[in-house]
């Protein structure tokens, strides 16, 4: 919620997503204020992270072959809306972990790793990370597993025991968490 250094922000990608998901056609200052991105006429850091052109840390993806000495793909997603980066990470997942199997006359979608689990883990990495730290969110894609490393630590409002027990969400970035929640 701190004021962003850059106040010349554009939100083309966010506008498109808000229109598609929430049928909001004109993203006005009032909408940005209600989303928590505009405070007293100034954009905050969350707004900058969601803007089209930014210098915030991003998402780094490495896809390995049969072992970590074989790198099949390396992507650095940064300098654009974190929502666009999120969508691009989902596309990389779909290209590599989803396939169709023909079973008789039916085509059946098969996921070697559940997409819902991947989506939730990446979204959690975004809304719970410490954005004051410079490292990117790291996604390591192996043939049989995916590892996601998000900079930061547990929220001060959540004990280690509560985290392990589960069922409690205490986002480090409530503005981003709210937007991701609204966008499903």
C-alpha positions in Angstrom: 0.0 0.0 0.0 3.1 2.3 0.0 3.2 4.9 -2.7 4.8 3.7 -6.0 7.9 5.5 -7.3 6.5 5.5 -10.8 3.2 7.4 -11.1 2.9 7.1 -14.9 1.2 3.7 -15.0 -0.8 2.0 -17.7 -3.2 -0.9 -17.1 -4.1 -2.3 -20.5 -3.7 -6.0 -19.4 -5.5 -5.5 -16.1 -8.3 -3.6 -18.0 -8.8 -6.6 -20.3 -8.9 -9.1 -17.5 -11.3 -7.0 -15.5 -13.6 -6.6 -18.5 -13.5 -10.4 -19.3 -13.9 -11.6 -15.7 -16.0 -8.9 -14.1 -17.6 -7.1 -17.1 -16.0 -3.8 -16.0 -15.6 -1.9 -19.3 -14.2 1.4 -18.0 -11.6 1.2 -15.4 -11.8 4.6 -13.8 -10.0 6.1 -10.9 -13.0 5.1 -8.7 -12.6 1.4 -9.8 -8.8 1.6 -9.1 -9.5 3.2 -5.7 -12.1 0.5 -4.8 -9.5 -2.2 -5.8 -7.0 -0.6 -3.4 -4.6 0.6 -6.1 -5.1 4.3 -5.8 -4.7 6.2 -2.5 -5.3 9.9 -2.3 -4.6 10.4 -6.0 -1.4 8.3 -6.0 -0.8 4.8 -7.2 0.6 2.3 -4.7 3.2 -0.4 -5.2 0.4 -3.0 -5.8 -0.7 -0.8 -8.7 2.8 -0.8 -10.1 3.1 -4.6 -9.8 -0.2 -4.9 -11.8 0.7 -2.2 -14.4 1.8 -2.9 -17.9 5.4 -1.6 -17.6 7.1 -2.1 -14.3 10.4 -2.8 -12.6 9.0 -5.2 -10.0 10.5 -8.7 -9.6 8.8 -11.2 -11.8 8.6 -15.0 -12.4 11.5 -17.1 -13.6 10.7 -20.5 -15.1 13.2 -23.3 -15.8 12.0 -26.5 -17.4 14.4 -29.4 -16.9 14.8 -32.6 -18.9 15.4 -36.0 -17.3 17.7 -34.4 -14.8 18.7 -30.8 -13.7 21.8 -30.9 -16.0 19.4 -30.7 -19.0 17.6 -27.4 -19.4 14.9 -27.5 -22.0 13.5 -24.1 -21.5 14.3 -20.9 -19.5 11.9 -18.0 -19.3 12.2 -14.7 -17.5 8.8 -13.1 -17.1 9.1 -9.6 -15.9 8.5 -5.9 -16.8 4.8 -6.6 -17.3 1.7 -7.0 -15.2 2.0 -9.8 -12.7 -1.4 -11.1 -13.9 0.0 -11.4 -17.4 3.0 -13.2 -16.0 0.7 -15.5 -14.1 -1.2 -16.3 -17.3 2.0 -17.0 -19.2 3.2 -19.4 -16.4 -0.1 -21.2 -16.8 0.4 -21.5 -20.6 3.9 -23.0 -20.0 2.4 -25.5 -17.6 -0.3 -26.4 -20.2 2.2 -26.9 -23.0 4.2 -29.3 -20.8 1.9 -31.1 -18.4 -1.4 -31.4 -20.3 -2.1 -33.8 -23.1 -5.0 -35.5 -24.8 -5.4 -39.3 -24.9 -7.7 -40.9 -27.4 -9.8 -43.5 -25.6 -12.0 -45.2 -28.2 -13.8 -42.4 -29.9 -13.3 -39.9 -27.0 -10.5 -37.5 -26.5 -9.7 -37.3 -22.8 -7.6 -34.4 -21.3 -4.8 -35.7 -19.1 -2.8 -33.7 -16.6 0.4 -35.3 -15.3 0.3 -32.7 -12.5 -3.1 -31.1 -11.6 -3.5 -27.7 -13.1 -5.6 -26.5 -10.1 -2.7 -27.3 -7.8 -0.2 -25.4 -10.0 -2.5 -22.4 -10.4 -3.1 -22.2 -6.7 0.6 -22.5 -5.8 1.7 -19.8 -8.3 -1.1 -17.5 -7.2 -0.1 -18.0 -3.5 3.5 -17.3 -4.5 2.4 -14.0 -5.9 0.0 -12.8 -3.1 2.1 -14.1 -0.2 5.6 -13.1 -1.4 7.7 -10.2 0.0 7.7 -7.7 -2.8 10.5 -5.6 -1.1 12.9 -8.5 -2.0 14.4 -8.5 -5.5 14.6 -12.2 -6.4 12.0 -13.5 -8.8 9.5 -16.2 -8.0 11.2 -19.3 -9.2 9.4 -22.2 -10.9 11.4 -25.3 -11.5 9.6 -27.7 -13.8 10.7 -31.3 -13.7 9.1 -34.1 -15.7 7.5 -35.6 -12.6 7.1 -32.5 -10.2 7.1 -28.7 -10.1 8.9 -26.7 -7.4 7.8 -23.1 -6.7 10.0 -20.8 -4.5 8.6 -17.5 -3.5 10.7 -14.9 -1.6 9.6 -14.0 1.9 8.5 -15.6 5.0 5.3 -16.5 6.9 3.0 -13.6 7.7 3.5 -12.1 11.1 -0.2 -12.9 11.8 0.3 -16.6 11.3 2.3 -19.0 13.5 4.2 -22.0 12.2 1.7 -24.3 13.9 -1.3 -22.5 12.3 0.4 -22.8 8.9 1.1 -26.5 9.3 -2.5 -27.1 10.5 -3.9 -25.2 7.5 -7.2 -23.5 7.0 -6.1 -20.0 7.8 -5.1 -17.5 5.1 -3.2 -14.4 6.1 -1.9 -12.8 2.9 1.2 -10.6 3.1 -0.3 -8.5 0.3 -4.0 -8.1 0.9 -4.5 -5.7 -2.1 -3.1 -8.3 -4.5 -4.9 -11.1 -2.7 -8.2 -9.3 -3.0 -7.7 -8.7 -6.8 -6.7 -12.3 -7.4 -9.7 -13.4 -5.4 -12.1 -11.2 -7.4 -10.6 -12.5 -10.7 -11.1 -16.1 -9.5 
